[in-house]
Amino acid sequence: MAKNPVKEALVIIDMQNDFCSSDGMMAKRGIDVSAVQSIVPNVQRAVEHAKRNECLIIYIQTHHHSLSNAPVWESRSEGVRQLCSTLWGKDFYGIRPEKNDLVIEKNRYDAFLGTNLDLILRSQGINRVLFAGCTTNVCVESTVRHGFMLNYGTITLEDATAAYSQNEHENALFNLKQYFGKVRTINNYFKERELLSGNN
């Protein structure tokens, strides 16, 4: 029985001012955001690779507001109500969707939960999803896990993802590699893709 051809999407998670900017909410709470800032050039490289390989590009944008918040959600930490609740705070950091890119708003860590991400991927025949963005151990990992459970092939781009500490980043990558798909650098993945393209 012939394999279905591989169709890919690049999903970029939460590259937003409140998570990444030195003037954003996370930085104002005393969190070192330098690691998530440092991946911007690699996220941009991943986008360029995805365009050359005709991948669907989807930007995930967190938006917190009173109608989607709940007591248990707000109890996570002080100030969470304000996180990504303003136009500037939820705006993109270091990257910008282009005309044919999709933007999907989410209200929880997991970009599949309560969104049309799965519907869009299935409607476009996508069966492999590449993930970039932040943070590796929270929103990226939550989304990759769910995607794997939905039977997507998952590729976490380790040099285009970041967390607020190296330990959190590395521990999440270990977990994802062991149980929820593949972990690759941008260069290694797209080289592999070129080598395998004749078989897909």
ZALO-359101 format. One line per field, with one value per residue (C-alpha): chain; x, y, z. Coordinates in Angstrom, 3 decimals, always signed. Layout:
BEGIN
cadena	(A;...)
x	(X;...)
y	(Y;...)
z	(Z;...)
***
This chain:
BEGIN
cadena	(A;A;A;A;A;A;A;A;A;A;A;A;A;A;A;A;A;A;A;A;A;A;A;A;A;A;A;A;A;A;A;A;A;A;A;A;A;A;A;A;A;A;A;A;A;A;A;A;A;A;A;A;A;A;A;A;A;A;A;A;A;A;A;A;A;A;A;A;A;A;A;A;A;A;A;A;A;A;A;A;A;A;A;A;A;A;A;A;A;A;A;A;A;A;A;A;A;A;A;A;A;A;A;A;A;A;A;A;A;A;A;A;A;A;A;A;A;A;A;A;A;A;A;A;A;A;A;A;A;A;A;A;A;A;A;A;A;A;A;A;A;A;A;A;A;A;A;A;A;A;A;A;A;A;A;A;A;A;A;A;A;A;A;A;A;A;A;A;A;A;A;A;A;A;A;A;A;A;A;A;A;A;A;A;A;A;A;A;A;A;A;A;A;A;A;A;A;A;A;A)
x	(+0.000;+1.459;+2.312;+0.476;+2.731;+4.164;+2.626;+4.039;+3.171;+5.384;+3.653;+5.246;+4.103;+3.852;+6.608;+4.897;+5.933;+4.727;+6.705;+9.817;+10.344;+12.466;+9.461;+6.959;+5.095;+7.465;+10.514;+8.706;+8.132;+11.892;+12.207;+15.263;+13.884;+17.254;+16.986;+13.638;+14.944;+17.982;+15.948;+14.386;+16.959;+16.466;+12.686;+13.114;+15.398;+12.790;+10.195;+12.458;+13.076;+9.349;+8.545;+11.097;+9.601;+5.997;+5.007;+1.904;+2.995;+0.805;+1.414;-0.084;-0.980;-1.939;-4.681;-5.913;-9.154;-11.877;-14.252;-11.708;-10.008;-11.138;-10.202;-7.928;-6.209;-5.722;-4.386;-1.187;+0.677;+0.225;-0.337;-1.489;-4.652;-2.544;-0.393;-1.132;-4.265;-3.273;-2.780;+0.942;+1.440;-0.099;+1.537;+4.332;+7.961;+10.762;+8.597;+5.546;+3.005;+2.785;-0.286;-0.726;+0.228;-2.417;-2.812;-4.657;-5.534;-5.344;-6.368;-4.438;-0.968;-2.066;-2.644;-5.011;-7.301;-10.402;-8.995;-9.433;-5.775;-6.550;-9.375;-7.102;-4.254;-6.555;-8.366;-5.031;-3.880;-1.061;+0.426;+3.712;+4.069;+7.243;+7.221;+9.101;+8.642;+8.346;+8.398;+9.755;+8.580;+5.117;+3.207;+5.454;+5.524;+1.783;+1.013;+3.490;+2.094;-1.460;-0.387;+1.311;-1.848;-3.789;-1.433;+0.625;+4.303;+5.939;+9.318;+10.431;+13.098;+15.486;+17.355;+14.130;+12.550;+13.527;+12.514;+13.345;+16.142;+18.440;+17.422;+13.741;+14.549;+16.734;+14.395;+11.456;+13.437;+14.468;+10.855;+9.604;+12.317;+11.698;+7.920;+6.329;+8.106;+11.428;+13.741;+15.981;+18.017;+16.773;+19.708;+19.607;+15.885;+15.786;+18.853;+17.082;+13.980;+15.885;+17.488;+14.136;+12.066;+12.364;+10.743;+7.868)
y	(+0.000;+3.365;+5.917;+9.219;+12.031;+14.158;+17.614;+19.916;+22.977;+25.191;+26.276;+29.243;+29.594;+32.717;+34.900;+37.919;+41.089;+40.064;+36.823;+38.055;+41.810;+43.447;+45.735;+42.876;+41.415;+38.479;+40.755;+43.151;+40.222;+39.746;+36.846;+36.714;+36.785;+36.773;+33.122;+33.609;+36.804;+34.940;+32.516;+35.233;+34.825;+31.050;+31.360;+33.634;+30.999;+28.315;+30.500;+30.951;+27.197;+26.551;+28.993;+27.396;+23.996;+25.210;+24.512;+26.078;+28.659;+29.207;+31.767;+31.015;+34.060;+33.898;+36.270;+36.406;+38.201;+38.123;+35.928;+33.140;+33.382;+31.203;+31.183;+28.153;+29.708;+33.057;+31.348;+30.254;+33.416;+37.068;+39.346;+36.614;+38.580;+41.258;+38.847;+39.206;+41.181;+44.395;+44.993;+45.630;+42.760;+40.174;+41.576;+39.602;+40.024;+39.909;+38.243;+39.229;+37.045;+37.672;+37.821;+34.075;+33.030;+32.047;+33.457;+31.400;+32.820;+30.565;+31.049;+28.202;+26.665;+24.087;+25.559;+22.711;+23.253;+25.266;+26.402;+25.373;+24.353;+20.658;+21.412;+23.611;+21.086;+18.225;+20.314;+21.086;+17.462;+18.235;+15.167;+16.499;+19.599;+21.528;+23.588;+26.772;+29.463;+29.658;+28.415;+24.936;+23.467;+25.038;+26.092;+24.337;+21.074;+21.176;+21.672;+19.068;+16.459;+17.095;+17.060;+13.703;+12.311;+13.464;+11.371;+14.168;+13.573;+16.184;+17.861;+20.240;+22.595;+22.762;+25.860;+27.730;+27.084;+28.410;+28.545;+30.955;+28.670;+26.243;+23.427;+23.862;+23.931;+20.821;+18.834;+19.571;+18.573;+15.313;+14.506;+15.400;+13.354;+10.331;+10.200;+12.727;+12.817;+14.045;+16.867;+18.387;+21.487;+23.568;+22.654;+18.951;+18.674;+20.398;+18.464;+15.225;+16.446;+17.096;+13.636;+11.957;+14.071;+11.538;+8.911;+11.004)
z	(+0.000;-1.062;+1.596;+1.643;+0.389;+3.177;+3.492;+6.106;+8.114;+10.232;+13.446;+15.251;+18.833;+21.007;+19.567;+21.127;+22.925;+26.373;+26.198;+24.403;+24.623;+27.303;+27.835;+27.991;+30.953;+31.509;+31.619;+33.956;+36.306;+36.517;+34.074;+31.811;+28.266;+26.489;+25.422;+23.674;+22.070;+20.758;+18.622;+16.448;+13.620;+13.667;+13.605;+10.591;+8.988;+9.634;+7.905;+4.875;+4.646;+4.990;+2.176;-0.147;+0.582;+0.149;+3.753;+5.221;+7.833;+10.878;+13.614;+17.017;+19.093;+22.768;+23.853;+27.436;+28.181;+30.830;+28.820;+28.391;+31.782;+34.667;+38.370;+38.061;+35.032;+36.764;+39.907;+38.124;+39.032;+39.871;+36.896;+34.537;+33.717;+32.056;+30.021;+26.289;+27.101;+25.273;+21.551;+22.049;+24.472;+22.162;+19.029;+17.368;+18.355;+15.785;+13.129;+11.153;+9.338;+5.613;+3.408;+2.880;+6.425;+8.936;+12.442;+15.049;+18.453;+21.489;+25.102;+26.748;+26.480;+23.902;+20.425;+19.502;+22.485;+21.577;+18.205;+14.570;+14.170;+13.717;+11.254;+9.137;+9.108;+8.132;+5.529;+3.881;+4.003;+6.448;+8.109;+9.476;+11.637;+12.481;+15.663;+16.560;+19.184;+22.940;+25.491;+24.806;+28.100;+28.236;+25.119;+22.596;+24.508;+25.245;+21.554;+20.281;+22.680;+21.477;+17.835;+18.324;+19.961;+16.889;+14.700;+13.190;+12.648;+14.874;+14.446;+17.192;+15.871;+18.802;+17.626;+16.820;+20.230;+23.650;+27.294;+30.091;+31.297;+29.506;+31.859;+31.026;+27.311;+27.393;+29.640;+27.351;+24.256;+25.933;+26.759;+23.287;+21.594;+23.796;+23.547;+21.198;+17.857;+16.555;+17.581;+14.921;+14.195;+11.278;+9.034;+9.840;+9.304;+5.941;+4.745;+5.725;+3.944;+0.718;+0.856;+1.463;-0.900;-3.682;-1.472;-0.084)
***
